[in-house]
Amino acid sequence: MIAITGANGQLGRATIDYLLDKISPSQLVAVVRNPSSVQGLWNNQVQVRQAAYEEPGKLEAAFNGVHTLLQISTTSTGDAGVRQELNVVEAAKRAGVQHICYTSSLQADATADFTCSRQAAATEAAIRASGMQYTFLRNGLYMELILQLAGEVFEGGDICYPAKYARVSFVSRNDIAEALSKLVTGGSDKNRIYEITGSRAWSFYDVCEMLRQEKRLCCRYISISEEEYRAVLQSLPIDADLAELLCSMASGISAGEFSHTGDDLEKILGRPPMQLRSFIKGLQYEFHPAIG
Ligand SMILES: NC(=O)c1ccc[n+]([C@@H]2O[C@H](COP(=O)([O-])OP(=O)(O)OC[C@H]3O[C@@H](n4cnc5c(N)ncnc54)[C@H](OP(=O)(O)O)[C@@H]3O)[C@@H](O)[C@H]2O)c1
């Protein structure tokens, strides 16, 4: 049996869609904190178990009979985020899970600027120490985030972001979902770490150029200071934790923490990953409030 946490999220749902092409729904358990969020999905054939990352007892019950757990990282940060992820690992161990496949962060590092990278490093360490077999998918930045980072370009605005010339090896969430489905059903290659990236890394100047060429947008990339970015975030109706996370992400991007490229994803997929230019070409105009 394979269980997947965060099953109702964007990555979780896409992964389950790929998994259902490979295995019977009876072999899958979708773990969610709010079962009504998946009502009617997957022809109601996938077993749904309720547990939040803050609920160790419910997590253990949800993992009963599970051989392989696909642990999708939490959206919480700080001490709460670290605790939630450790709750999942500890519950999996108690429930007798044999193999954890964890969605980590690109080149996860306890000393990184990006908060989620530090958090992922702590979770990876706990999984290794647990003795369970592991597969870590250290995911780079989703291409889909460009819509949020650069949303105002569709209203005639510019990309104002504090990344200087730093490059990002953007990767498509959908490709990650397909890769996850292949890895958890593949049955081999345990205790492996994959750095999941696009095949090239691009600066925000490059992103702007692609938006001009492919979408005929007259946008510019203006590399603002981290202080200016923080002030923009503080003026938005978002909570302080999210603002901190976004500042740490920008600082990580500037420091080159998202620039690594490799061919791990291409090898897993058996085809080249989605290219940033193709993604931008396919963008449909939609209003996405910019966060930067
Ligand atoms: N690489 C990147 O660029 C990138 C970007 C964004 C996020 N991420 C990370 O990758 C993960 C998957 O991405 P995504 O696109 O699927 O994000 P998403 O659509 O926001 O989904 C997040 C999932 O995590 C669940 N979750 C969050 N806190 C939880 C808790 N305390 N207990 C139980 N479930 C909880 C959510 O459940 P609810 O629906 O109930 O909230 C949801 O199912 C995210 O959770 C985040 O850690 C990576």
The ligand as a Gaussian input file, in Angstrom:
#p B3LYP/6-31G(d) Opt

LIG

0 1
 N        9.421000      23.850000      -4.890000
 C        8.592000      24.887000      -4.849000
 O        8.690000      25.857000      -5.632000
 C        7.472000      24.892000      -3.868000
 C        6.513000      25.906000      -3.918000
 C        5.479000      25.881000      -3.002000
 C        5.418000      24.880000      -2.040000
 N        6.377000      23.909000      -2.028000
 C        6.367000      22.812000      -1.041000
 O        5.902000      21.658000      -1.731000
 C        4.701000      21.172000      -1.093000
 C        3.736000      20.693000      -2.153000
 O        3.457000      21.763000      -3.039000
 P        1.982000      22.051000      -3.532000
 O        2.119000      22.852000      -4.754000
 O        1.178000      20.811000      -3.540000
 O        1.432000      22.984000      -2.335000
 P       -0.107000      23.196000      -1.938000
 O       -0.980000      23.088000      -3.123000
 O       -0.135000      24.449000      -1.129000
 O       -0.428000      21.943000      -0.992000
 C        0.107000      21.843000       0.288000
 C       -0.468000      20.591000       0.911000
 O        0.072000      20.440000       2.230000
 C       -1.027000      20.227000       3.116000
 N       -0.730000      20.694000       4.453000
 C       -0.173000      21.868000       4.807000
 N       -0.114000      21.952000       6.141000
 C       -0.653000      20.803000       6.629000
 C       -0.883000      20.309000       7.930000
 N       -0.543000      21.011000       9.010000
 N       -1.439000      19.082000       8.059000
 C       -1.773000      18.358000       6.974000
 N       -1.608000      18.779000       5.707000
 C       -1.050000      19.995000       5.549000
 C       -2.138000      21.042000       2.508000
 O       -3.383000      20.686000       3.091000
 P       -4.595000      21.789000       3.158000
 O       -5.143000      21.888000       1.766000
 O       -5.534000      21.200000       4.137000
 O       -3.978000      23.074000       3.603000
 C       -1.994000      20.653000       1.055000
 O       -2.529000      19.379000       0.832000
 C        4.190000      22.341000      -0.261000
 O        3.461000      21.853000       0.852000
 C        5.465000      23.047000       0.135000
 O        6.060000      22.428000       1.261000
 C        7.388000      23.883000      -2.925000

